[in-house]
Amino acid sequence: MHYKSNPDLKNINLPFDWKGTPVDKHGRFVNHEFPFVNSFSDMIKWQTSRNPQKEEKKNDTWRLEADFESGFLESKTDCIVWLGHASFFIRLAGISILIDPVFFNVSLIKRLSPLPVSPEQFQNLDYILVSHDHRDHCDEKSIRLLTRNNPEATWLTGLNMDKLLKEFSGSSKIQAAGWYQLFETDKRIKITYVPSRHWGRRSINDTNLRLWGGYVIEGMDKTIYFCGDSGYGSHFADIAQAFPNIDYCMIGIGAYKPEFFMAQSHTSPSDAVKAFQDTKAKTMIPMHYGTFDLSDEPVGDPFRVLKKLETDKDLKEKIKYLKAGEMVLMN
């Protein structure tokens, strides 16, 4: 095992020992705590097992609502806006940021929730963040559209992702960071790339050649933690140590069944609650549900399960469920 970082970017000071982003002897990135298990037998087990929620899933009519009238792009107010799945628009200190922009269908998987604005309306963006290479987070068509309309935007991503983004965007303004590295940004904000428990791949032979992760965005006395795709792990508590005053934690609750297969990649609603509590954040914003059908649970299952958990664990005042396009104002 050896460790990698971008020598052109700063490593943040941490209250624990950190050697860098781990890489195995084959040059593939590794989760710092739980190595990704690429099990073909588990995949076959999932595909050949009966889904106990099959009928419920077939009959589930729950759909994510959208707010088409919020006017968040015309507003000048600092805000967080969920666009569905893991896509977010953030304005902080007057700086416009887009995270994991996926505006269209993903391969053969159709969007179940509408995008609350036309993709063409995203203009004059300052930063576009792409957490990892999976197609439901890194969409070539969306990236090419954004490049045409935002030629001056800077792209922020993980190690070895820059080559892929360069291919899609043609941009020369791309920064690729290792975990706990600080991007070079406008002085009004700070953006740090942080660990997640996940993996990467776009084709047969490129598993884990590109890094995955989340982001901590700081500015105007606010701290926002976008967890990225992640299974549960100790990195949530580590990030709480590194960033002890997190205001908003955007964390996935969907694509989690069957849990024996999905738990290493995505947090279930229950694991998301544990992770949120580990971060000591003030507000949880659930994401990664209601937009694409990626797993066995019914489309409304993550929402319903989390609603029950919030009552059981007395979290009603801490979880903010958003419509697609709805603004969370940061005053």
C-alpha positions as CSV (number, residue, x, y, z in Angstrom):
1,M,0.0,0.0,0.0
2,H,1.2,3.5,-0.8
3,Y,-0.4,6.9,-0.6
4,K,-1.1,9.6,-3.1
5,S,-2.1,13.3,-3.2
6,N,-1.9,16.2,-5.6
7,P,1.4,18.0,-4.9
8,D,0.0,21.2,-6.2
9,L,-2.8,21.3,-3.6
10,K,-2.6,21.9,0.1
11,N,-3.3,19.2,2.7
12,I,-5.5,20.5,5.5
13,N,-4.4,20.2,9.1
14,L,-6.1,17.2,10.7
15,P,-6.6,16.2,14.4
16,F,-5.6,12.6,13.6
17,D,-2.8,10.9,11.6
18,W,-3.3,10.8,7.9
19,K,-0.8,9.5,5.3
20,G,-2.8,10.4,2.2
21,T,-5.2,8.6,-0.2
22,P,-4.4,4.9,-0.2
23,V,-3.5,3.2,-3.4
24,D,-2.8,-0.6,-3.8
25,K,0.1,-2.2,-5.6
26,H,-1.9,-2.3,-8.8
27,G,-2.4,1.5,-8.8
28,R,-6.0,1.3,-7.8
29,F,-7.5,3.5,-5.1
30,V,-8.7,1.8,-1.9
31,N,-11.2,2.8,0.8
32,H,-9.2,3.8,3.9
33,E,-11.2,1.5,6.1
34,F,-13.3,-1.0,4.1
35,P,-11.7,-2.3,0.9
36,F,-14.3,-2.5,-1.9
37,V,-15.3,-6.1,-2.6
38,N,-16.0,-6.6,-6.3
39,S,-17.9,-9.9,-5.8
40,F,-19.3,-11.4,-9.0
41,S,-21.0,-14.1,-6.8
42,D,-22.8,-11.4,-4.8
43,M,-23.9,-9.8,-8.0
44,I,-25.3,-13.1,-9.2
45,K,-27.0,-13.7,-5.9
46,W,-28.7,-10.3,-6.1
47,Q,-29.8,-10.8,-9.7
48,T,-31.2,-14.2,-9.0
49,S,-32.8,-13.7,-5.6
50,R,-36.4,-12.9,-5.2
51,N,-37.2,-9.3,-4.2
52,P,-39.6,-9.4,-1.2
53,Q,-40.8,-5.9,-2.1
54,K,-41.5,-6.7,-5.8
55,E,-45.2,-6.1,-5.7
56,E,-44.9,-3.1,-3.5
57,K,-42.4,-1.7,-5.8
58,K,-44.5,-2.3,-8.9
59,N,-47.5,-0.5,-7.3
60,D,-45.6,2.3,-5.6
61,T,-47.0,5.7,-6.9
62,W,-44.9,7.9,-4.7
63,R,-42.9,10.5,-6.7
64,L,-40.6,13.3,-5.7
65,E,-42.3,16.7,-5.9
66,A,-40.7,19.6,-7.8
67,D,-40.8,23.3,-7.3
68,F,-40.7,25.0,-10.7
69,E,-41.3,28.5,-9.3
70,S,-38.6,29.0,-6.7
71,G,-36.5,31.2,-8.9
72,F,-33.2,30.1,-7.3
73,L,-31.1,30.9,-10.4
74,E,-32.4,34.5,-10.5
75,S,-32.1,35.0,-6.7
76,K,-28.9,36.6,-5.2
77,T,-29.4,34.9,-1.9
78,D,-27.1,32.2,-0.6
79,C,-28.9,28.9,-0.8
80,I,-28.8,25.1,-1.2
81,V,-31.1,23.7,-3.9
82,W,-31.6,19.9,-4.5
83,L,-32.1,19.1,-8.2
84,G,-32.8,15.4,-7.7
85,H,-30.6,12.4,-7.0
86,A,-27.2,13.8,-6.0
87,S,-27.3,17.0,-8.0
88,F,-27.2,20.3,-6.0
89,F,-26.9,24.0,-6.8
90,I,-25.3,26.0,-4.1
91,R,-24.8,29.7,-3.8
92,L,-22.4,30.7,-1.0
93,A,-20.8,34.1,-0.5
94,G,-22.3,34.9,-3.9
95,I,-20.4,32.1,-5.6
96,S,-22.3,29.6,-7.8
97,I,-21.5,26.0,-7.4
98,L,-23.0,22.9,-9.1
99,I,-22.5,19.4,-7.7
100,D,-22.8,16.1,-9.7
101,P,-24.9,17.6,-12.5
102,V,-27.0,14.9,-14.1
103,F,-29.8,16.4,-16.1
104,F,-31.0,13.6,-18.3
105,N,-31.7,9.8,-18.3
106,V,-28.7,7.7,-17.2
107,S,-28.0,5.1,-19.9
108,L,-31.2,3.1,-20.1
109,I,-32.5,4.3,-16.7
110,K,-35.1,7.0,-17.0
111,R,-35.5,10.0,-14.6
112,L,-38.5,9.6,-12.4
113,S,-38.5,13.2,-11.2
114,P,-38.3,16.2,-13.5
115,L,-35.4,18.7,-13.4
116,P,-36.9,21.8,-11.9
117,V,-35.3,24.1,-14.5
118,S,-34.1,23.8,-18.0
119,P,-30.4,22.6,-18.2
120,E,-29.7,25.5,-20.5
121,Q,-30.4,27.9,-17.6
122,F,-27.3,27.0,-15.7
123,Q,-24.9,29.8,-16.8
124,N,-22.2,31.9,-15.2
125,L,-21.3,29.1,-12.8
126,D,-18.1,29.5,-10.9
127,Y,-17.4,25.9,-9.9
128,I,-18.7,22.5,-11.0
129,L,-17.9,19.6,-8.7
130,V,-17.9,15.9,-9.8
131,S,-17.6,13.5,-6.9
132,H,-16.7,10.3,-8.9
133,D,-17.0,8.6,-12.2
134,H,-20.3,6.6,-11.9
135,R,-22.7,7.6,-14.7
136,D,-25.4,8.8,-12.3
137,H,-23.0,11.4,-11.0
138,C,-20.7,12.0,-13.9
139,D,-22.9,12.4,-17.0
140,E,-21.1,13.1,-20.3
141,K,-24.1,14.8,-22.0
142,S,-24.7,17.1,-19.0
143,I,-21.0,18.0,-18.8
144,R,-20.8,18.9,-22.4
145,L,-23.9,21.1,-22.2
146,L,-22.5,22.9,-19.1
147,T,-19.1,23.4,-20.8
148,R,-20.8,25.2,-23.7
149,N,-22.7,27.5,-21.4
150,N,-20.0,28.0,-18.7
151,P,-16.6,28.1,-20.5
152,E,-15.0,29.9,-17.5
153,A,-16.1,27.5,-14.8
154,T,-13.5,25.6,-12.8
155,W,-14.1,21.9,-12.4
156,L,-13.2,20.3,-9.0
157,T,-12.9,16.5,-8.6
158,G,-10.9,13.5,-7.3
159,L,-7.5,12.2,-8.3
160,N,-7.3,10.8,-11.9
161,M,-10.8,12.2,-12.7
162,D,-9.3,15.1,-14.5
163,K,-8.5,13.1,-17.6
164,L,-12.1,12.0,-17.9
165,L,-13.4,15.5,-17.3
166,K,-10.9,16.9,-19.8
167,E,-12.2,14.5,-22.4
168,F,-15.9,15.5,-21.8
169,S,-15.4,19.2,-21.3
170,G,-12.2,20.2,-23.1
171,S,-11.6,22.6,-20.2
172,S,-8.1,23.3,-18.9
173,K,-9.5,24.6,-15.6
174,I,-9.7,21.2,-13.7
175,Q,-8.3,20.5,-10.3
176,A,-8.1,16.9,-9.0
177,A,-7.5,16.4,-5.3
178,G,-6.8,13.6,-2.9
179,W,-8.8,13.1,0.3
180,Y,-8.4,16.0,2.8
181,Q,-6.9,18.3,0.2
182,L,-8.0,21.9,-0.3
183,F,-8.8,23.1,-3.8
184,E,-7.6,26.5,-5.0
185,T,-10.7,28.7,-5.0
186,D,-11.9,32.2,-4.6
187,K,-10.9,33.4,-1.2
188,R,-14.5,33.9,-0.1
189,I,-14.9,30.1,0.1
190,K,-13.0,26.9,0.9
191,I,-13.7,23.6,-0.7
192,T,-12.1,20.4,0.6
193,Y,-12.3,16.9,-1.0
194,V,-13.0,14.3,1.7
195,P,-13.3,10.5,1.9
196,S,-16.3,8.4,1.2
197,R,-16.7,4.6,1.3
198,H,-17.4,3.8,-2.3
199,W,-15.7,2.8,-5.6
200,G,-15.3,3.9,-9.2
201,R,-15.8,2.4,-12.6
202,R,-17.1,3.3,-16.1
203,S,-16.0,0.3,-18.1
204,I,-14.8,-3.3,-17.6
205,N,-11.1,-2.7,-16.8
206,D,-11.0,0.6,-15.0
207,T,-12.3,-0.3,-11.5
208,N,-11.0,2.1,-8.9
209,L,-8.5,3.9,-11.2
210,R,-10.3,7.2,-10.4
211,L,-11.0,8.4,-6.9
212,W,-14.4,8.9,-5.3
213,G,-15.3,11.2,-2.4
214,G,-17.3,14.1,-1.0
215,Y,-16.9,17.8,-0.4
216,V,-16.9,20.2,2.5
217,I,-17.7,23.7,1.4
218,E,-17.0,26.6,3.8
219,G,-17.9,30.3,3.5
220,M,-19.8,33.1,5.2
221,D,-19.6,31.3,8.6
222,K,-21.4,28.3,7.0
223,T,-20.1,24.7,6.5
224,I,-21.8,22.4,4.1
225,Y,-20.9,18.7,3.8
226,F,-21.9,16.8,0.7
227,C,-21.2,13.2,1.5
228,G,-21.1,11.8,-2.0
229,D,-21.9,8.2,-2.6
230,S,-20.9,6.3,0.5
231,G,-21.5,3.3,2.7
232,Y,-21.3,3.8,6.4
233,G,-17.9,4.1,8.0
234,S,-15.7,5.9,10.5
235,H,-15.0,8.7,8.0
236,F,-18.2,10.5,9.0
237,A,-16.9,10.9,12.6
238,D,-13.4,11.8,11.2
239,I,-14.9,14.6,9.2
240,A,-16.7,15.8,12.3
241,Q,-13.3,16.1,14.0
242,A,-11.8,17.9,11.0
243,F,-14.9,20.2,10.6
244,P,-16.5,20.6,14.0
245,N,-19.3,23.0,13.0
246,I,-21.1,21.5,10.0
247,D,-24.4,23.3,9.3
248,Y,-25.8,21.1,6.5
249,C,-25.1,17.5,5.7
250,M,-26.4,16.2,2.4
251,I,-26.4,12.4,2.6
252,G,-27.9,9.5,0.5
253,I,-30.7,7.4,1.7
254,G,-31.6,5.4,-1.5
255,A,-30.3,2.6,-3.7
256,Y,-29.7,0.5,-0.6
257,K,-31.5,-2.8,-1.1
258,P,-30.6,-5.6,-0.9
259,E,-28.4,-4.4,1.9
260,F,-25.9,-7.3,1.7
261,F,-24.9,-6.0,-1.7
262,M,-25.5,-2.3,-1.5
263,A,-24.3,-1.4,2.0
264,Q,-20.6,-1.0,1.0
265,S,-21.7,1.6,-1.6
266,H,-24.7,3.5,-0.2
267,T,-26.1,4.3,3.2
268,S,-29.6,3.0,4.0
269,P,-31.9,5.4,5.8
270,S,-30.9,3.9,9.1
271,D,-27.1,4.1,8.3
272,A,-27.7,7.7,7.0
273,V,-29.1,8.7,10.4
274,K,-26.1,7.1,12.2
275,A,-23.8,8.9,9.8
276,F,-25.6,12.2,10.3
277,Q,-25.3,11.9,14.1
278,D,-21.6,11.1,13.7
279,T,-21.0,14.3,11.7
280,K,-22.7,16.3,14.5
281,A,-24.2,18.5,11.8
282,K,-27.2,20.7,12.5
283,T,-29.4,19.8,9.5
284,M,-29.6,16.7,7.4
285,I,-30.7,17.0,3.8
286,P,-31.6,13.5,2.4
287,M,-30.6,12.9,-1.3
288,H,-29.9,10.0,-3.7
289,Y,-33.5,8.8,-3.8
290,G,-36.6,9.4,-5.9
291,T,-34.9,10.2,-9.2
292,F,-33.4,7.0,-10.6
293,D,-34.5,3.4,-10.0
294,L,-31.1,1.8,-9.2
295,S,-32.0,-1.0,-6.7
296,D,-34.7,-3.3,-5.2
297,E,-36.5,-0.9,-2.9
298,P,-39.7,0.8,-4.1
299,V,-39.1,4.4,-5.1
300,G,-40.8,5.9,-2.0
301,D,-39.3,3.4,0.4
302,P,-36.3,5.5,1.5
303,F,-38.5,8.5,2.2
304,R,-41.1,6.5,4.2
305,V,-38.4,4.6,6.2
306,L,-36.6,7.8,7.1
307,K,-39.9,9.5,8.2
308,K,-40.4,6.7,10.6
309,L,-36.9,6.9,11.9
310,E,-37.0,10.6,12.5
311,T,-40.0,10.1,14.8
312,D,-38.3,7.1,16.6
313,K,-35.0,9.0,17.1
314,D,-36.5,12.5,17.7
315,L,-34.9,14.0,14.6
316,K,-38.0,15.9,13.3
317,E,-36.4,19.3,13.7
318,K,-33.1,18.2,12.1
319,I,-34.1,16.6,8.8
320,K,-35.0,18.9,5.9
321,Y,-36.9,17.1,3.1
322,L,-36.7,19.1,-0.1
323,K,-38.7,19.2,-3.3
324,A,-36.5,19.3,-6.4
325,G,-35.9,23.0,-7.0
326,E,-36.8,24.1,-3.4
327,M,-34.4,26.6,-1.8
328,V,-32.9,26.3,1.6
329,L,-31.9,29.9,2.4
330,M,-28.6,30.4,4.3
331,N,-29.0,33.7,6.1
